[in-house]
């Protein structure tokens, strides 16, 4: 894979963190940029994203995405490949991509089926679902997220196989899945 900015998104328990880390470790100089870090930095006054978010939650989500884009550009300008990992779904995806100034940008959407997500959620120590349901977040991903970039059904793939497939597609197809400029 070449130096660039790679965005790895998808529903909770789709494998984003694991796959992003694997991809970053395969590159010579790479950063795994976890967008959720910016959310957790808010010590007091944080509004969580709910299925029916408050105006303040939406402002904080927009701030998180803008800070992530700025950090991605900064690391890229310093000579690092950047693997951005976060839940960026629905109409916010195109806005997020437009906030990144560096190129090339590759978008990878991990889209395992709901059964695979439920299985993965049951196997991990941190639990993401509660207020959000697997079905609700999956619907937001599948119905409201623009179909740009590489959409990968990783339902039957291990994280290593998923990273292999992403790497293969980037190497063989070149910039076939760049985010719009």
C-alpha positions in Angstrom: 0.0 0.0 0.0 1.2 3.5 -0.7 1.4 6.4 1.6 -2.0 8.1 1.8 -4.9 8.6 4.1 -7.0 5.5 4.6 -10.4 5.9 6.2 -11.8 2.7 7.8 -15.4 3.0 8.8 -18.4 0.8 9.6 -20.7 -0.1 12.4 -19.6 -0.9 15.9 -18.1 -4.4 16.1 -17.4 -4.5 12.3 -13.7 -4.8 12.9 -12.5 -1.3 12.3 -10.0 -1.0 15.2 -8.4 -4.4 14.6 -8.2 -4.0 10.8 -6.9 -0.4 11.0 -4.2 -1.5 13.4 -3.2 -4.4 11.1 -3.1 -2.0 8.1 -1.0 0.5 9.9 1.5 -2.2 11.0 2.0 -3.2 7.4 3.3 0.2 6.3 6.8 1.6 6.8 5.7 4.8 8.6 2.1 4.8 9.7 -0.3 6.3 12.2 -3.5 4.6 13.5 -5.7 7.6 14.2 -8.7 6.8 16.3 -11.3 9.5 15.9 -13.1 8.4 19.0 -10.1 9.7 21.0 -11.3 13.3 20.4 -14.8 12.4 21.9 -13.2 10.9 25.0 -11.1 14.0 25.5 -14.2 16.0 26.5 -14.1 15.6 30.3 -17.2 17.6 31.2 -20.1 18.5 29.0 -19.9 15.6 26.5 -23.1 14.8 24.7 -23.3 11.2 23.4 -24.5 10.4 19.9 -27.9 8.8 20.2 -30.3 7.6 17.5 -32.1 10.9 18.1 -29.1 13.2 18.8 -29.3 16.6 20.5 -28.0 19.6 18.6 -25.0 19.7 21.0 -24.2 16.0 20.2 -24.2 16.8 16.5 -21.9 19.9 17.1 -19.5 17.7 19.1 -19.6 15.0 16.4 -18.8 17.6 13.8 -15.9 18.9 16.0 -14.6 15.4 16.4 -14.6 14.8 12.7 -12.9 18.2 11.9 -10.2 17.5 14.5 -9.7 14.0 13.1 -9.3 15.5 9.6 -6.8 18.1 10.8 -4.8 15.5 12.6 -4.8 13.2 9.6 -3.5 16.0 7.4 -0.8 16.9 9.9 0.5 13.4 10.1 0.3 12.9 6.4 2.2 16.2 5.8 4.9 14.9 8.2 5.4 11.8 5.9 3.2 9.2 7.6 0.5 7.0 6.1 -2.6 7.6 8.1 -5.2 5.0 8.9 -8.2 6.9 10.3 -10.7 4.7 12.1 -14.1 5.9 13.3 -17.8 5.4 12.8 -18.5 7.9 10.0 -21.8 7.0 8.4 -24.8 8.7 6.8 -24.5 12.1 5.2 -21.6 13.1 7.5 -19.3 10.8 5.5 -19.0 13.2 2.5 -18.5 16.2 4.8 -15.7 14.3 6.7 -14.0 13.5 3.5 -14.1 17.1 2.3 -12.4 18.2 5.5 -9.3 16.2 4.6 -7.1 18.3 2.4 -4.3 15.8 1.6 -4.5 13.3 -1.2 -4.7 10.4 -1.9 -7.6 9.4 0.3 -9.0 5.9 0.3 -12.3 5.0 1.9 -12.9 1.5 3.2 -16.3 0.7 4.6 -16.4 -2.6 6.6 -19.9 -3.9 6.1 -20.3 -7.4 7.6 -23.9 -8.7 8.0 -25.9 -8.2 11.2 -25.3 -11.8 12.3 -21.5 -11.4 12.1 -21.7 -8.1 14.0 -23.8 -9.7 16.7 -21.2 -12.6 17.0 -18.3 -10.2 17.2 -20.1 -7.9 19.7 -20.7 -11.0 21.9 -17.0 -11.9 21.7 -15.4 -8.6 22.7 -14.9 -7.2 26.1 -16.2 -3.6 25.3 -19.8 -3.4 24.5 -21.0 -0.8 22.0 -24.6 -1.6 21.6 -27.3 -0.6 24.1 -29.1 2.5 23.1 -28.0 1.8 19.5 -29.1 -1.5 18.1 -27.2 -3.6 15.5 -30.2 -3.3 13.2 -30.5 0.5 13.6 -26.8 1.2 13.0 -26.7 -1.3 10.2 -29.7 0.4 8.5 -28.0 3.8 8.8 -24.9 2.4 7.2 -26.6 0.5 4.4 -29.4 2.9 3.6 -28.1 6.4 4.4 -24.4 6.2 3.7 -23.2 7.2 0.2 -21.9 4.3 -1.8 -18.4 5.6 -2.4 -15.1 3.9 -1.8 -14.5 0.2 -1.1 -17.4 -1.5 0.6 -16.2 -4.9 1.9 -18.5 -7.5 3.3 -16.1 -9.0 5.9 -18.7 -11.3 7.5 -16.7 -14.5 6.8 -13.2 -13.0 6.9 -10.8 -12.8 9.8 -9.2 -9.4 10.5 -6.0 -10.6 8.7 -8.0 -11.7 5.7 -9.8 -8.4 5.7 -6.5 -6.5 5.8 -5.1 -8.7 3.0 -8.2 -8.0 0.8 -7.9 -4.3 1.4 -4.2 -4.4 0.6 -4.7 -6.5 -2.5 -7.5 -4.2 -3.8 -5.4 -1.1 -3.3 -2.3 -2.6 -4.9 -4.1 -4.2 -7.9 -6.7 -1.6 -8.6 -4.6 1.4 -7.6 -6.6 4.4 -6.7 -9.8 2.8 -7.9 -11.5 3.6 -4.5 -10.4 7.1 -3.7 -12.7 9.4 -1.9 -14.1 12.1 -4.1 -12.0 15.2 -4.3 
